[in-house]
Amino acid sequence: MIVKHNIIFLDTNIFESENFTEGKKLNQLLQLTKENGIQIKIVDIAYQECLKRIDVNLIKAKSTFKKASALLNNEGRVLRQLIQYKSHYNIPSKIDIEADFQALKNLFDNFLKENSIEIVPSDIANHEEIFSLYFEKKIPFGENQKKDQFPDAFILNTIEHWCRLNGMGAYLISSDNDIVNFNSGRFEIVAGIVNMLNLLVEASELYDAVYEILTDKIDIAIKDLKKSINNYSDDFSILLYNRLLTDPDYLELEYDPGEILKVEFPSLLITSLENNLIRLDLKAFVDIRLPLTYNDLSMATYDREDDRYWNVFHVEENSIYRLDLSFSADFEYEIKDKEVLNFSLTSIDDYSLYGYEKIEESIQTRSEFAD
């Protein structure tokens, strides 16, 4: 594998998006770089930001655990009688934030050590250069001069001076728009871990050997995937359902599997290539008609004395939503004498929902709810 730079820096958001240590794409990247002698680094400020984000996410997790335990052991307790569900009710009633944070910090530190990820000190950064960016309203600060961008500015400046001091270039992987739009003469910014994986795949000898042979098969497979996309309607329905659960206006939300009406794949990238297996990361826009029932609180008022809401409406809708998402698709293939004998889809996974919008509302019934 021949790549332009043998050094990769990781931004805070890459770790958080991959749940710090367990993300499939992050671990794939670390394995690939280890096999090819590419070094991974993180600036000490990004390391501290990771610890802060672990703490923030831990507090959210504590709240989620408490809510889940209360719901399961009250409204959902009837299933506790059945042996196949009993284990799901053993949710810890108390989470020790300090102890669990220390355990997660140790896990993260060991992860960095096991993967030889070096923490680069930021004391090599030039403060004058950073403040010049701020006062001149340049990236990462911009017109709004957001002071919370100072950590990003220090990270970028540290990497620039690390490259200068070591006489080499580097990649920085980030999904932060303020960072992605930064221009450096010393290092290259790669927008997200998927693009980095694709860059490494395209630099491999195997890619040079088989890509031209596989191109037509990939195109055909994507067309076939479009035709069979309804086989995955429940996967997409659950993605949207889980997001709507966080909307306070959708109370006691339930869904039935939706119907996929349209799908577009505006982009795809090869993120893994082996002798008999290829993995694609697909960006998709999916239009899905999803049957939902819920109690609508958007016009409700809360009566503190009676401890209840008034003006709540029970809604049954069958609206169309457009999902902005990505997922990975694995294909097996076999090549003999430069001919593809088999190219077949084996699995789809690693779904990520970036956003959604209701593009056509269809309210079937709307009646005042009486508890």
JOKALIN-V309013 format. One record per residue. PHI is phi in radians with two decimals (999 if undefined). OMEGA is omega in whole degrees, 0 to 359 (* if undefined). D_LAST is the distance of its C-alpha to the last C-alpha in Angstrom with 1 decimal. Layout:
PHI:OMEGA:D_LAST
PHI:OMEGA:D_LAST
This chain:
999:178:65.0
-2.08:177:66.3
-2.12:185:64.0
-1.14:182:65.0
-2.20:181:63.8
-1.79:182:63.6
-2.21:176:61.2
-2.24:171:57.4
-1.71:178:55.3
-1.95:177:51.5
-1.50:181:49.2
-0.96:186:46.2
-1.13:178:43.6
-1.18:178:45.3
-1.14:183:44.5
-1.13:181:41.0
-1.14:179:40.2
-1.77:182:41.7
0.94:170:39.8
1.24:183:43.1
-2.31:192:44.8
-1.83:184:43.0
-1.07:182:42.9
-1.11:183:44.7
-1.20:179:46.5
-1.08:181:47.6
-1.20:175:49.1
-1.13:178:50.7
-1.07:182:52.3
-1.13:178:53.6
-1.16:181:55.1
-1.14:180:56.7
-1.21:178:58.2
-1.11:181:59.5
-1.15:186:61.3
-1.99:174:62.9
1.18:179:63.9
-1.68:183:61.6
-1.56:178:60.6
-1.92:181:57.1
-2.38:176:56.7
-2.51:178:54.1
-1.26:184:54.9
-1.02:178:54.2
-1.16:177:51.8
-1.12:177:49.7
-1.06:179:49.8
-1.11:177:48.5
-1.11:178:45.8
-1.07:179:44.7
-1.10:178:44.4
-1.12:180:42.3
-1.20:174:40.0
-1.06:180:39.8
-1.10:180:38.7
-1.08:180:36.1
-1.19:178:34.7
-1.16:178:34.8
-1.10:176:32.6
-1.11:180:30.0
-1.11:178:30.3
-1.05:179:29.8
-1.09:180:26.4
-1.12:179:25.5
-1.08:181:26.6
-1.11:180:24.6
-1.13:181:21.3
-1.10:179:22.2
-1.10:180:23.1
-1.12:181:20.0
-1.17:182:17.8
-1.11:185:20.2
-1.56:173:20.6
-2.12:181:17.0
-1.06:184:14.6
-1.80:189:17.8
-1.25:184:19.9
-1.03:182:20.1
-1.31:179:22.8
-1.13:180:24.8
-1.27:184:26.3
-1.64:187:28.2
-1.04:184:31.4
-1.23:180:31.2
-1.87:190:28.1
-0.99:183:29.0
-1.13:182:31.1
-1.28:182:28.3
-1.62:182:26.6
-1.53:178:29.8
-1.48:180:28.8
-0.98:181:30.8
-1.42:181:28.8
-2.36:178:31.5
-2.02:180:33.4
-1.55:185:36.7
-1.00:184:37.0
-1.12:182:40.8
-1.17:181:41.7
-1.22:176:39.7
-1.10:180:41.1
-1.10:178:44.6
-1.13:179:44.1
-1.19:177:42.8
-1.09:178:45.8
-1.08:178:48.2
-1.09:180:46.8
-1.15:179:47.2
-1.07:178:50.7
-1.14:178:51.7
-1.08:178:50.4
-1.09:182:52.6
-1.16:182:55.6
-1.11:181:55.3
-1.76:176:55.3
0.93:178:58.1
-1.55:184:56.0
-1.45:174:58.1
-1.65:183:56.7
-1.61:180:58.9
-1.20:183:59.4
-1.56:181:58.7
-1.24:176:61.7
-1.51:180:63.7
-1.20:179:61.5
-1.76:184:63.3
-1.11:181:61.4
-1.09:179:63.5
-1.10:181:62.5
-1.17:179:58.8
-1.20:175:59.0
-1.10:176:61.0
-1.05:182:58.2
-1.15:184:55.8
-1.27:178:58.0
-1.58:177:59.0
1.00:180:55.3
-1.73:179:56.0
-1.01:15:53.8
-1.60:184:51.7
-1.41:179:51.2
1.27:185:51.5
-1.09:183:51.2
-1.37:180:48.3
0.83:182:50.3
-1.18:183:47.3
-1.20:180:48.5
-1.28:176:46.1
-1.54:179:48.4
-1.02:176:51.2
-1.00:178:50.4
-1.08:181:50.6
-1.09:178:53.9
-1.17:178:55.3
-1.09:181:54.4
-1.08:181:56.1
-1.19:177:59.1
-1.07:180:59.5
-1.13:178:59.5
-1.03:183:62.1
-1.32:174:64.4
-1.10:179:63.9
-1.09:180:65.1
-1.11:183:68.0
-1.17:183:69.1
-1.72:176:69.0
1.09:179:70.5
-2.60:177:67.9
-1.63:181:64.8
-2.80:169:61.3
-1.84:168:58.0
-2.12:178:54.8
-1.67:179:51.5
-2.66:173:48.6
-2.01:178:45.6
-1.47:184:45.5
-1.01:180:46.4
-1.11:179:48.4
-1.48:182:50.5
-1.01:182:50.8
-1.47:179:52.4
-1.36:178:55.0
-1.90:179:58.6
-2.23:176:60.9
-1.51:186:64.5
-1.95:179:64.3
-2.48:181:61.2
-1.89:178:58.9
-1.76:178:55.1
-1.89:186:53.2
-1.39:174:49.7
1.70:185:47.7
-1.21:179:48.4
-1.11:179:48.3
-1.15:177:51.1
-1.19:177:53.1
-1.06:179:52.8
-1.10:179:53.9
-1.07:180:56.9
-1.21:178:58.0
-1.07:183:57.7
-1.19:178:59.8
-1.56:184:62.4
-1.49:178:62.9
-1.16:180:65.8
-1.10:178:63.6
-1.04:179:61.9
-1.06:185:65.4
-1.37:190:66.3
-2.08:188:63.4
-1.04:182:61.3
-1.06:180:63.5
-1.22:186:63.4
-1.54:188:59.6
-0.92:182:58.7
-1.09:180:58.7
-1.15:177:56.7
-1.11:179:54.0
-1.04:180:53.8
-1.15:181:53.5
-1.10:179:50.9
-1.18:177:48.7
-1.11:178:48.9
-1.14:179:48.1
-1.11:177:45.0
-1.04:182:43.8
-1.21:184:44.2
-1.79:188:42.3
-1.11:180:39.6
-1.13:175:36.8
-1.10:183:37.6
-1.97:184:35.8
-1.08:181:32.8
-1.21:177:30.4
-1.06:180:32.1
-1.24:178:31.6
-1.08:180:28.0
-1.13:178:27.2
-0.98:181:29.1
-1.21:180:26.9
-1.00:181:23.6
-1.10:178:24.7
-1.24:180:25.5
-1.17:178:22.3
-1.04:180:20.4
-1.48:179:22.1
-1.47:184:20.8
-1.14:180:18.1
-1.41:180:16.8
-1.81:182:15.9
-1.72:180:12.8
0.95:183:12.4
-1.27:173:15.5
-2.31:180:17.2
-2.49:167:20.5
-1.98:180:23.2
-0.91:185:26.8
-1.52:177:28.2
-2.01:180:31.4
-1.42:184:34.1
-1.71:185:35.8
-2.76:176:38.4
-2.49:175:39.9
-2.25:176:42.6
-2.01:183:44.6
-1.18:179:46.2
-2.75:172:47.9
-2.53:179:48.7
-2.33:174:50.7
-1.44:182:52.4
-1.91:176:51.3
-2.71:180:53.1
-2.48:176:56.2
-2.15:186:57.9
-1.05:181:60.5
-2.27:183:58.1
-2.53:176:54.7
-2.26:179:53.4
-2.02:177:50.1
-1.95:171:48.8
-1.85:186:46.2
-1.90:169:44.6
-1.54:186:42.9
-2.44:167:40.5
-1.99:185:38.5
-2.10:173:36.1
-1.66:184:34.1
-2.31:174:31.2
-1.60:189:28.7
-2.13:176:25.5
-1.24:181:22.5
-2.26:168:19.3
-2.26:181:15.6
-2.88:172:13.3
-1.73:186:10.8
-1.52:180:13.3
-1.77:187:13.5
-1.10:179:17.0
-1.94:188:16.3
-1.43:173:13.6
-2.17:183:14.5
-1.73:177:13.7
-1.72:184:13.8
-1.13:183:15.9
-1.16:180:16.1
-1.57:182:12.4
0.94:179:12.1
-2.74:176:9.1
-1.70:172:9.5
-2.00:179:9.9
1.13:176:11.3
-1.68:181:9.6
-2.05:173:10.8
-1.50:187:10.6
-2.13:168:14.3
-2.06:182:16.8
-2.30:179:20.2
-2.41:188:23.7
-1.47:178:25.5
-1.81:179:28.9
-2.01:173:29.4
-1.84:182:32.8
-1.75:173:33.2
-1.85:189:36.1
-2.54:172:36.9
-2.45:174:39.8
-2.74:179:40.5
-1.87:179:43.6
-2.25:179:45.3
-1.77:178:48.1
-2.22:172:50.9
-1.57:177:53.7
-2.56:178:57.1
-2.43:180:60.7
-2.10:176:63.8
-2.41:181:67.3
0.92:178:70.3
1.08:177:68.2
-2.18:179:66.1
-1.43:182:62.4
-1.56:183:62.0
-2.63:176:58.3
-2.61:188:55.4
-2.42:178:52.0
-1.25:179:48.4
-1.91:181:47.4
-2.87:172:44.1
-2.23:181:41.7
-2.76:176:39.9
1.01:181:39.4
-1.28:173:36.8
-2.39:178:36.1
-1.75:181:33.7
-1.55:181:35.1
-3.08:178:32.8
-2.71:172:31.0
-2.56:176:30.3
-1.48:185:28.3
-1.72:176:31.3
-2.68:182:29.7
-1.57:177:26.1
-2.43:179:24.8
-1.54:181:21.2
-1.35:177:20.7
-2.48:176:17.5
-2.55:184:15.2
-2.27:181:12.4
-1.16:184:9.9
-1.51:177:6.5
-2.10:181:3.8
-1.53:*:0.0
